[in-house]
Amino acid sequence: MQGCRKKVLRYMGILTVMKLSVFAVSALSLLIALSWVLIYCPVGMVRNSAQMSKANTHDPRNRMELSDYFDHYEEQLDEDLKRMKPADLDEKQKGHKTMEKKGSSQEVEIPMQLYKDDAFEEMIRQLNKRDVKEYEFLAESMNVTIYRQPRGNAGLYHYKLYATLPDATPDQIAAVFLDNEYRVVWDNYVTELYPVQLNEKGPDVIYFNVDYPWPLTNRDYVYARETRKVIREGKEYIVIVMHSVKKHNVKEISGAIRVDDYHQSLALSLWNKRGTLAYIEYYDNPKGSIPSWLVNWAAKTGVPAFMKDLQRACAGLPGFLKDKGRPPVTIPVQ
């Protein structure tokens, strides 16, 4: 009997330790989640969320609009661009890296079959005629409409975006999008961006490192990018096509997961005399375990907000170029 009592007490002790361990892990998880919210969510959103928790959150009138989520970040970007001086630009770039062509002598192999004329013509066709057959509507916000189609069984999607950007022309949008040095100044999510291989003809090869919110790991990309400006039926179009390059000379780095299945294309044309009509296709496999809520957030709100920030960055480009003493990126008509 004494032996049985000792065994029972020992098992009770083990169960108590197990319960305490579970409690400790739960508390740590909660602390991490709260830390992420406090660090990465705009102050206004935290306040609004607290207020909404007291109200009836099922009432549509109490739900936060998608555009409100990014008000804090957008206002900060506006202020930065207005205040930005040459010294400020230099100081901001200290935290980022833009580099010239680098790497070993290993051959870079570009998937040229993805850069045939048909790929560019198809982007123009889709820009002019919305084709979303077999795609589901996902969201509409900030003049951006998003559709998606499942790819495989891993919860990944191929996205189509149709947007009107009233505050910048196609040439301005392309100049900002293609300027590697300026991108790390205005885009807070880019930590490193540089050309790996510049070619006189055909796609260039680019390295791109994207900052993911803690505790997620950054993702980095090595991809080929080709830009063409063409005239079809008297109308000018700019098309940018990007695809992953799997054989290259850029070693993987610690602190980043290499994405080797990435595809993005943009088609731009003049809209309403001083704006841009845009069509974008996008797919990538970021690998790892990324919460579905973060994927949905990025698609529904992050992408429209990026398009809005892109327009704002167009306003800051002339001052940046003046400080650097160089012209904007230009695309000759082919």
QUIRAMO-V783857 format. One record per residue. N is the residue number from 0. RES is the residue in one small letter. SS is DSSP state (H for helix, E for strand, - for the rest). PSI is psi in whole degrees, -180 to 180 (none if undefined). Layout:
# QUIRAMO-V783857
{{N & RES & SS & PSI} {N & RES & SS & PSI}}
This chain:
# QUIRAMO-V783857
{{0 & m & - & -43} {1 & q & H & -40} {2 & g & H & -41} {3 & c & H & -41} {4 & r & H & -41} {5 & k & H & -42} {6 & k & H & -43} {7 & v & H & -46} {8 & l & H & -39} {9 & r & H & -45} {10 & y & H & -38} {11 & m & H & -38} {12 & g & H & -43} {13 & i & H & -45} {14 & l & H & -39} {15 & t & H & -44} {16 & v & H & -42} {17 & m & H & -43} {18 & k & H & -43} {19 & l & H & -37} {20 & s & H & -45} {21 & v & H & -43} {22 & f & H & -42} {23 & a & H & -43} {24 & v & H & -42} {25 & s & H & -43} {26 & a & H & -40} {27 & l & H & -42} {28 & s & H & -42} {29 & l & H & -41} {30 & l & H & -42} {31 & i & H & -44} {32 & a & H & -44} {33 & l & H & -38} {34 & s & H & -41} {35 & w & H & -43} {36 & v & H & -45} {37 & l & H & -35} {38 & i & H & -44} {39 & y & H & -16} {40 & c & - & 140} {41 & p & - & 146} {42 & v & H & -42} {43 & g & H & -36} {44 & m & H & -40} {45 & v & H & -44} {46 & r & H & -47} {47 & n & H & -38} {48 & s & H & -40} {49 & a & H & -41} {50 & q & H & -40} {51 & m & H & -30} {52 & s & H & -26} {53 & k & H & -24} {54 & a & - & -178} {55 & n & - & 103} {56 & t & - & -12} {57 & h & - & -10} {58 & d & - & 119} {59 & p & H & -27} {60 & r & H & -22} {61 & n & H & -3} {62 & r & - & 140} {63 & m & - & 135} {64 & e & - & 148} {65 & l & H & -40} {66 & s & H & -30} {67 & d & H & -28} {68 & y & H & -38} {69 & f & - & 8} {70 & d & H & -44} {71 & h & H & -49} {72 & y & H & -40} {73 & e & H & -42} {74 & e & H & -39} {75 & q & H & -40} {76 & l & H & -41} {77 & d & H & -46} {78 & e & H & -41} {79 & d & H & -45} {80 & l & H & -35} {81 & k & H & -40} {82 & r & H & -17} {83 & m & - & 126} {84 & k & - & 167} {85 & p & H & -45} {86 & a & H & -36} {87 & d & H & -41} {88 & l & H & -45} {89 & d & H & -41} {90 & e & H & -42} {91 & k & H & -34} {92 & q & H & -14} {93 & k & - & -28} {94 & g & - & -2} {95 & h & - & 172} {96 & k & E & 127} {97 & t & - & 126} {98 & m & - & 157} {99 & e & - & 176} {100 & k & - & 129} {101 & k & - & 169} {102 & g & - & -179} {103 & s & - & -174} {104 & s & - & 3} {105 & q & - & 140} {106 & e & - & 140} {107 & v & - & 126} {108 & e & E & 111} {109 & i & - & 134} {110 & p & - & 78} {111 & m & H & -21} {112 & q & H & -18} {113 & l & H & -1} {114 & y & H & 27} {115 & k & - & 164} {116 & d & H & -36} {117 & d & H & -35} {118 & a & H & -40} {119 & f & H & -40} {120 & e & H & -36} {121 & e & H & -36} {122 & m & H & -40} {123 & i & H & -42} {124 & r & H & -45} {125 & q & H & -29} {126 & l & H & -40} {127 & n & H & -23} {128 & k & - & 108} {129 & r & - & 123} {130 & d & - & 98} {131 & v & - & 28} {132 & k & - & 133} {133 & e & - & 12} {134 & y & - & 146} {135 & e & E & 144} {136 & f & E & 134} {137 & l & E & -51} {138 & a & E & 161} {139 & e & E & 123} {140 & s & E & 141} {141 & m & - & 44} {142 & n & - & 19} {143 & v & E & 128} {144 & t & E & 131} {145 & i & E & 134} {146 & y & E & 157} {147 & r & E & 159} {148 & q & E & 129} {149 & p & E & 143} {150 & r & E & 112} {151 & g & - & -165} {152 & n & - & 15} {153 & a & - & 14} {154 & g & - & 22} {155 & l & E & 155} {156 & y & E & 150} {157 & h & E & 129} {158 & y & E & 146} {159 & k & E & 132} {160 & l & E & 133} {161 & y & E & 128} {162 & a & E & 151} {163 & t & E & 128} {164 & l & E & 95} {165 & p & - & -13} {166 & d & - & 10} {167 & a & - & 145} {168 & t & - & 165} {169 & p & H & -39} {170 & d & H & -39} {171 & q & H & -45} {172 & i & H & -47} {173 & a & H & -40} {174 & a & H & -41} {175 & v & H & -43} {176 & f & H & -36} {177 & l & H & -8} {178 & d & - & 99} {179 & n & H & -39} {180 & e & H & -41} {181 & y & H & -29} {182 & r & H & -41} {183 & v & H & -11} {184 & v & H & -47} {185 & w & H & -20} {186 & d & - & 106} {187 & n & - & -12} {188 & y & - & -4} {189 & v & E & 121} {190 & t & E & -24} {191 & e & E & 138} {192 & l & E & 122} {193 & y & E & 156} {194 & p & E & 132} {195 & v & E & -41} {196 & q & E & 124} {197 & l & - & 128} {198 & n & - & 143} {199 & e & - & -31} {200 & k & - & 140} {201 & g & - & -168} {202 & p & - & 147} {203 & d & E & 160} {204 & v & E & 131} {205 & i & E & 143} {206 & y & E & 139} {207 & f & E & 124} {208 & n & E & 125} {209 & v & E & 132} {210 & d & - & 118} {211 & y & - & 149} {212 & p & - & 139} {213 & w & - & 139} {214 & p & - & 18} {215 & l & - & 155} {216 & t & - & 144} {217 & n & E & 157} {218 & r & E & 143} {219 & d & E & 157} {220 & y & E & 146} {221 & v & E & 116} {222 & y & E & 159} {223 & a & E & 139} {224 & r & E & 124} {225 & e & E & 136} {226 & t & E & 134} {227 & r & E & 142} {228 & k & E & 122} {229 & v & E & 161} {230 & i & E & 125} {231 & r & E & 121} {232 & e & - & 43} {233 & g & - & 3} {234 & k & E & 140} {235 & e & E & 137} {236 & y & E & 146} {237 & i & E & 128} {238 & v & E & 130} {239 & i & E & 125} {240 & v & E & 131} {241 & m & E & 134} {242 & h & E & 152} {243 & s & E & 146} {244 & v & - & 119} {245 & k & - & -25} {246 & k & E & 112} {247 & h & - & -173} {248 & n & - & 23} {249 & v & - & 115} {250 & k & - & 149} {251 & e & - & 148} {252 & i & - & 158} {253 & s & - & 148} {254 & g & - & 9} {255 & a & E & 141} {256 & i & E & 126} {257 & r & E & 122} {258 & v & E & 119} {259 & d & - & 14} {260 & d & - & 80} {261 & y & E & 134} {262 & h & E & 125} {263 & q & E & 139} {264 & s & E & 146} {265 & l & E & 142} {266 & a & E & 132} {267 & l & E & 142} {268 & s & E & 161} {269 & l & E & 138} {270 & w & E & 129} {271 & n & - & 37} {272 & k & - & -34} {273 & r & - & 13} {274 & g & E & -170} {275 & t & E & 135} {276 & l & E & 128} {277 & a & E & 143} {278 & y & E & 132} {279 & i & E & 136} {280 & e & E & 142} {281 & y & E & 137} {282 & y & E & 137} {283 & d & E & 158} {284 & n & - & 100} {285 & p & - & -5} {286 & k & - & 176} {287 & g & - & -175} {288 & s & - & 96} {289 & i & - & 126} {290 & p & - & 142} {291 & s & H & -31} {292 & w & H & -32} {293 & l & H & -38} {294 & v & H & -45} {295 & n & H & -40} {296 & w & H & -46} {297 & a & H & -42} {298 & a & H & -45} {299 & k & H & -37} {300 & t & H & -37} {301 & g & H & -43} {302 & v & H & -50} {303 & p & H & -39} {304 & a & H & -37} {305 & f & H & -40} {306 & m & H & -37} {307 & k & H & -41} {308 & d & H & -34} {309 & l & H & -42} {310 & q & H & -41} {311 & r & H & -39} {312 & a & H & -27} {313 & c & H & -36} {314 & a & H & -29} {315 & g & H & -9} {316 & l & H & -45} {317 & p & H & -43} {318 & g & H & -38} {319 & f & H & -46} {320 & l & H & -36} {321 & k & H & -42} {322 & d & H & -38} {323 & k & H & -14} {324 & g & - & 39} {325 & r & - & 159} {326 & p & - & 167} {327 & p & - & 165} {328 & v & - & 127} {329 & t & - & 152} {330 & i & - & 113} {331 & p & - & 148} {332 & v & E & 134} {333 & q & - & none}}
